[in-house]
């Protein structure tokens, strides 16, 4: 696992309280160990997970991010095991890049 400090990472515009952020950070830590690769394709970030990744964990991550960061568009394709993250707001693209950095820490 990378030395990226998840305790200090919290995107601008995020509405999670401290407890919610702690739970989401834990989900990210768990998901990172299942990342096969991270790809930026235009304005969409693709996070590809290994087979056997806990679907409920991915769903919880997506639901939480969707609720707290309404400027993000998130979707998960279970068949392809691809999480897609994007923002239509160019000023929020740094948050998407932040997820690229976070999830790249788990890719081998």
N, CA, C and O of each residue as an XYZ file, in Angstrom:
432
protein
N       0.846     -1.177      0.000
C       0.000      0.000      0.000
C       0.887      1.235      0.000
O       1.945      1.243      0.630
N       0.478      2.233     -0.675
C       1.224      3.481     -0.787
C       1.242      4.221      0.541
O       0.470      3.915      1.450
N       2.135      5.198      0.637
C       2.223      5.986      1.861
C       1.283      7.185      1.839
O       1.383      8.056      2.702
N       0.377      7.246      0.875
C      -0.573      8.341      0.799
C      -1.369      8.406      2.094
O      -1.912      7.399      2.549
N      -1.437      9.585      2.680
C      -2.084      9.773      3.973
C      -3.570     10.057      3.782
O      -3.965     11.192      3.514
N      -4.380      9.027      3.922
C      -5.817      9.180      3.741
C      -6.459      9.974      4.874
O      -7.574     10.469      4.715
N      -5.791     10.105      5.997
C      -6.380     10.864      7.098
C      -6.430     12.341      6.776
O      -7.198     13.075      7.398
N      -5.633     12.801      5.820
C      -5.586     14.216      5.468
C      -6.311     14.527      4.176
O      -6.412     15.691      3.787
N      -6.815     13.510      3.507
C      -7.461     13.709      2.210
C      -8.959     13.818      2.398
O      -9.607     12.870      2.841
N      -9.501     14.957      2.065
C     -10.946     15.153      2.108
C     -11.249     16.242      1.088
O     -10.843     17.392      1.253
N     -11.965     15.868      0.033
C     -12.177     16.765     -1.089
C     -12.968     18.010     -0.756
O     -13.854     17.996      0.099
N     -12.641     19.063     -1.431
C     -13.392     20.312     -1.307
C     -14.830     20.056     -1.715
O     -15.088     19.413     -2.732
N     -15.747     20.549     -0.937
C     -17.157     20.367     -1.240
C     -17.757     19.130     -0.616
O     -18.966     18.924     -0.713
N     -16.952     18.299      0.024
C     -17.451     17.093      0.667
C     -18.282     17.485      1.887
O     -17.880     18.347      2.669
N     -19.439     16.850      2.043
C     -20.332     17.187      3.150
C     -20.323     16.149      4.271
O     -21.146     16.232      5.183
N     -19.417     15.180      4.225
C     -19.364     14.172      5.280
C     -18.876     14.778      6.591
O     -17.980     15.621      6.603
N     -19.474     14.340      7.685
C     -18.962     14.741      8.987
C     -17.779     13.830      9.327
O     -17.450     12.933      8.552
N     -17.147     14.051     10.464
C     -15.936     13.308     10.832
C     -16.194     11.800     10.877
O     -15.372     11.019     10.397
N     -17.318     11.391     11.443
C     -17.634      9.968     11.516
C     -17.880      9.357     10.152
O     -17.421      8.252      9.865
N     -18.602     10.075      9.316
C     -18.868      9.599      7.962
C     -17.595      9.513      7.137
O     -17.406      8.577      6.360
N     -16.727     10.496      7.314
C     -15.465     10.484      6.583
C     -14.586      9.324      7.043
O     -13.906      8.704      6.225
N     -14.592      9.023      8.341
C     -13.804      7.895      8.849
C     -14.291      6.581      8.223
O     -13.479      5.742      7.833
N     -15.609      6.405      8.129
C     -16.150      5.200      7.500
C     -15.798      5.127      6.020
O     -15.444      4.061      5.517
N     -15.895      6.260      5.320
C     -15.572      6.275      3.891
C     -14.088      6.030      3.678
O     -13.707      5.329      2.741
N     -13.261      6.589      4.518
C     -11.812      6.357      4.423
C     -11.508      4.872      4.587
O     -10.656      4.333      3.881
N     -12.194      4.211      5.507
C     -11.986      2.772      5.708
C     -12.418      1.995      4.461
O     -11.737      1.051      4.060
N     -13.530      2.375      3.849
C     -13.958      1.717      2.602
C     -12.882      1.859      1.524
O     -12.561      0.905      0.815
N     -12.337      3.069      1.419
C     -11.288      3.314      0.414
C     -10.081      2.435      0.695
O      -9.522      1.832     -0.222
N      -9.679      2.358      1.942
C      -8.524      1.525      2.301
C      -8.764      0.069      1.904
O      -7.871     -0.584      1.363
N      -9.960     -0.435      2.170
C     -10.285     -1.818      1.810
C     -10.326     -2.012      0.298
O      -9.820     -3.011     -0.213
N     -10.921     -1.071     -0.414
C     -11.015     -1.185     -1.869
C      -9.655     -1.092     -2.549
O      -9.422     -1.758     -3.557
N      -8.763     -0.280     -2.013
C      -7.445     -0.103     -2.643
C      -6.707     -1.416     -2.826
O      -5.965     -1.581     -3.794
N      -6.900     -2.340     -1.920
C      -6.177     -3.619     -2.018
C      -6.701     -4.493     -3.161
O      -6.098     -5.518     -3.478
N      -7.813     -4.101     -3.779
C      -8.407     -4.866     -4.876
C      -8.271     -4.181     -6.235
O      -8.799     -4.675     -7.232
N      -7.573     -3.056     -6.283
C      -7.436     -2.312     -7.534
C      -6.423     -2.997     -8.448
O      -5.295     -3.278     -8.046
N      -6.843     -3.257     -9.678
C      -5.924     -3.794    -10.686
C      -5.230     -2.677    -11.450
O      -4.032     -2.748    -11.728
N      -6.000     -1.640    -11.788
C      -5.405     -0.504    -12.501
C      -6.344      0.695    -12.438
O      -7.541      0.571    -12.184
N      -5.755      1.850    -12.678
C      -6.481      3.112    -12.706
C      -6.155      3.783    -14.035
O      -4.989      3.903    -14.412
N      -7.196      4.218    -14.741
C      -6.996      4.848    -16.043
C      -7.793      6.140    -16.108
O      -8.954      6.188    -15.701
N      -7.165      7.176    -16.619
C      -7.882      8.414    -16.916
C      -8.183      8.400    -18.398
O      -7.269      8.374    -19.221
N      -9.452      8.417    -18.741
C      -9.888      8.422    -20.140
C     -10.684      9.689    -20.359
O     -11.878      9.749    -20.064
N     -10.014     10.695    -20.879
C     -10.680     11.985    -21.061
C     -11.059     12.552    -19.714
O     -10.204     12.775    -18.857
N     -12.334     12.784    -19.533
C     -12.787     13.369    -18.272
C     -13.385     12.334    -17.325
O     -14.093     12.686    -16.382
N     -13.099     11.049    -17.577
C     -13.640      9.979    -16.741
C     -12.488      9.158    -16.162
O     -11.582      8.737    -16.882
N     -12.543      8.944    -14.872
C     -11.580      8.082    -14.196
C     -12.163      6.676    -14.142
O     -13.310      6.493    -13.734
N     -11.385      5.688    -14.550
C     -11.798      4.290    -14.497
C     -10.921      3.588    -13.464
O      -9.695      3.602    -13.568
N     -11.554      2.978    -12.475
C     -10.853      2.183    -11.478
C     -11.302      0.746    -11.699
O     -12.474      0.416    -11.518
N     -10.356     -0.108    -12.092
C     -10.669     -1.501    -12.402
C     -10.278     -2.353    -11.209
O      -9.130     -2.346    -10.765
N     -11.268     -3.095    -10.696
C     -11.052     -3.932     -9.528
C     -10.834     -5.386     -9.929
O     -11.257     -5.816    -11.002
N     -10.178     -6.130     -9.065
C      -9.944     -7.553     -9.264
C     -11.249     -8.327     -9.106
O     -12.187     -7.872     -8.452
N     -11.284     -9.494     -9.714
C     -12.427    -10.386     -9.523
C     -12.552    -10.685     -8.032
O     -11.554    -10.814     -7.323
N     -13.787    -10.792     -7.577
C     -14.017    -11.111     -6.178
C     -14.087     -9.913     -5.250
O     -14.251    -10.074     -4.040
N     -13.965     -8.712     -5.802
C     -14.091     -7.500     -4.978
C     -15.504     -7.453     -4.411
O     -16.473     -7.735     -5.116
N     -15.613     -7.104     -3.158
C     -16.896     -7.063     -2.450
C     -17.815     -6.015     -3.073
O     -17.581     -4.814     -2.936
N     -18.853     -6.476     -3.752
C     -19.787     -5.576     -4.436
C     -20.482     -4.644     -3.447
O     -20.693     -3.471     -3.756
N     -20.835     -5.136     -2.284
C     -21.505     -4.299     -1.285
C     -20.589     -3.161     -0.837
O     -21.061     -2.051     -0.589
N     -19.310     -3.420     -0.734
C     -18.348     -2.385     -0.358
C     -18.268     -1.306     -1.441
O     -18.242     -0.114     -1.134
N     -18.229     -1.730     -2.708
C     -18.212     -0.779     -3.819
C     -19.509      0.033     -3.818
O     -19.482      1.253     -3.977
N     -20.639     -0.648     -3.640
C     -21.929      0.046     -3.621
C     -21.993      1.074     -2.497
O     -22.498      2.179     -2.696
N     -21.482      0.719     -1.317
C     -21.461      1.659     -0.189
C     -20.586      2.867     -0.496
O     -20.950      3.999     -0.180
N     -19.426      2.622     -1.117
C     -18.542      3.711     -1.504
C     -19.254      4.649     -2.482
O     -19.246      5.866     -2.298
N     -19.865      4.079     -3.514
C     -20.542      4.874     -4.554
C     -21.704      5.661     -3.947
O     -21.855      6.850     -4.227
N     -22.517      5.019     -3.129
C     -23.671      5.695     -2.531
C     -23.225      6.840     -1.630
O     -23.825      7.915     -1.650
N     -22.188      6.620     -0.847
C     -21.703      7.655      0.067
C     -21.122      8.833     -0.698
O     -21.434      9.985     -0.393
N     -20.281      8.558     -1.689
C     -19.689      9.645     -2.477
C     -20.760     10.405     -3.240
O     -20.705     11.631     -3.345
N     -21.728      9.683     -3.769
C     -22.808     10.332     -4.512
C     -23.627     11.268     -3.642
O     -24.101     12.306     -4.105
N     -23.793     10.895     -2.373
C     -24.570     11.718     -1.446
C     -23.778     12.915     -0.925
O     -24.326     14.005     -0.766
N     -22.496     12.709     -0.660
C     -21.722     13.790     -0.034
C     -21.074     14.719     -1.061
O     -20.772     15.871     -0.750
N     -20.865     14.234     -2.255
C     -20.207     15.032     -3.301
C     -21.110     15.020     -4.533
O     -20.840     14.328     -5.515
N     -22.167     15.787     -4.458
C     -23.179     15.754     -5.512
C     -22.644     16.215     -6.867
O     -23.294     15.997     -7.889
N     -21.487     16.840     -6.889
C     -20.883     17.285     -8.147
C     -20.192     16.152     -8.890
O     -19.738     16.342    -10.018
N     -20.105     14.965     -8.270
C     -19.500     13.806     -8.913
C     -20.569     12.929     -9.535
O     -21.689     12.834     -9.034
N     -20.200     12.287    -10.644
C     -21.019     11.235    -11.243
C     -20.244      9.941    -11.058
O     -19.088      9.827    -11.467
N     -20.891      8.975    -10.440
C     -20.243      7.700    -10.164
C     -21.099      6.564    -10.668
O     -22.327      6.641    -10.636
N     -20.463      5.516    -11.129
C     -21.180      4.328    -11.555
C     -20.250      3.136    -11.508
O     -19.040      3.270    -11.689
N     -20.819      1.978    -11.265
C     -20.028      0.752    -11.201
C     -20.615     -0.275    -12.142
O     -21.807     -0.575    -12.077
N     -19.780     -0.818    -13.019
C     -20.152     -1.890    -13.936
C     -19.593     -3.182    -13.349
O     -18.394     -3.446    -13.440
N     -20.462     -3.982    -12.750
C     -20.009     -5.200    -12.070
C     -19.405     -6.208    -13.046
O     -18.422     -6.876    -12.723
N     -19.981     -6.316    -14.219
C     -19.475     -7.290    -15.196
C     -18.024     -6.972    -15.581
O     -17.182     -7.867    -15.659
N     -17.748     -5.692    -15.820
C     -16.391     -5.284    -16.188
C     -15.531     -4.953    -14.976
O     -14.319     -4.775    -15.095
N     -16.179     -4.870    -13.780
C     -15.499     -4.528    -12.524
C     -14.872     -3.139    -12.588
O     -13.770     -2.923    -12.083
N     -15.584     -2.194    -13.218
C     -15.062     -0.844    -13.431
C     -15.911      0.177    -12.682
O     -17.124      0.267    -12.871
N     -15.245      0.938    -11.833
C     -15.850      2.092    -11.182
C     -15.498      3.307    -12.022
O     -14.329      3.538    -12.328
N     -16.508      4.085    -12.397
C     -16.283      5.295    -13.183
C     -16.613      6.504    -12.324
O     -17.671      6.579    -11.698
N     -15.676      7.452    -12.311
C     -15.853      8.687    -11.541
C     -15.575      9.851    -12.469
O     -14.566      9.872    -13.174
N     -16.490     10.831    -12.465
C     -16.287     12.017    -13.291
C     -16.999     13.198    -12.655
O     -17.822     13.042    -11.753
N     -16.666     14.369    -13.140
C     -17.368     15.578    -12.729
C     -17.572     16.429    -13.965
O     -16.653     16.619    -14.762
N     -18.785     16.940    -14.120
C     -19.068     17.838    -15.232
C     -18.562     19.245    -14.949
O     -18.509     20.083    -15.849
N     -18.198     19.498    -13.719
C     -17.695     20.798    -13.296
C     -16.167     20.774    -13.341
O     -15.534     20.098    -12.530
N     -15.580     21.500    -14.273
C     -14.121     21.506    -14.442
C     -13.401     21.914    -13.160
O     -12.273     21.479    -12.924
N     -14.023     22.728    -12.343
C     -13.387     23.154    -11.098
C     -13.321     22.023    -10.072
O     -12.586     22.127     -9.090
N     -14.068     20.957    -10.284
C     -14.054     19.810     -9.366
C     -13.211     18.654     -9.889
O     -13.139     17.603     -9.252
N     -12.580     18.835    -11.032
C     -11.791     17.752    -11.625
C     -10.624     17.396    -10.722
O     -10.134     16.268    -10.786
N     -10.152     18.329     -9.869
C      -9.076     18.004     -8.942
C      -9.518     16.931     -7.950
O      -8.688     16.151     -7.484
N     -10.795     16.877     -7.623
C     -11.306     15.829     -6.735
C     -11.228     14.481     -7.447
O     -10.847     13.482     -6.837
N     -11.580     14.444     -8.719
C     -11.480     13.208     -9.499
C     -10.020     12.765     -9.570
O      -9.726     11.582     -9.404
N      -9.113     13.696     -9.814
C      -7.679     13.363     -9.837
C      -7.216     12.859     -8.474
O      -6.339     11.999     -8.389
N      -7.807     13.396     -7.411
C      -7.482     12.912     -6.074
C      -7.836     11.437     -5.917
O      -7.087     10.669     -5.314
N      -8.990     11.051     -6.466
C      -9.352      9.636     -6.432
C      -8.383      8.804     -7.266
O      -8.079      7.668     -6.904
N      -7.902      9.347     -8.362
C      -6.898      8.631     -9.170
C      -5.666      8.354     -8.326
O      -5.132      7.245     -8.350
N      -5.214      9.345     -7.588
C      -4.033      9.175     -6.735
C      -4.307      8.171     -5.616
O      -3.465      7.321     -5.326
N      -5.461      8.263     -4.997
C      -5.807      7.368     -3.895
C      -5.867      5.913     -4.377
O      -5.261      5.024     -3.777
N      -6.603      5.688     -5.463
C      -6.766      4.321     -5.927
C      -5.526      3.785     -6.642
O      -5.322      2.572     -6.671
N      -4.703      4.645     -7.212
C      -3.451      4.192     -7.818
C      -2.515      3.616     -6.766
O      -1.670      2.776     -7.076
N      -2.660      4.055     -5.546
C      -1.842      3.526     -4.451
C      -2.073      2.056     -4.207
O      -1.232      1.394     -3.599
N      -3.207      1.521     -4.671
C      -3.486      0.113     -4.486
C      -3.172     -0.734     -5.707
O      -3.129     -1.962     -5.625
N      -2.951     -0.071     -6.846
C      -2.705     -0.820     -8.085
C      -1.312     -1.401     -8.088
O      -0.367     -0.780     -7.601
N      -1.187     -2.600     -8.641
C       0.128     -3.223     -8.701
C       0.817     -2.947    -10.017
O       1.941     -3.402    -10.233
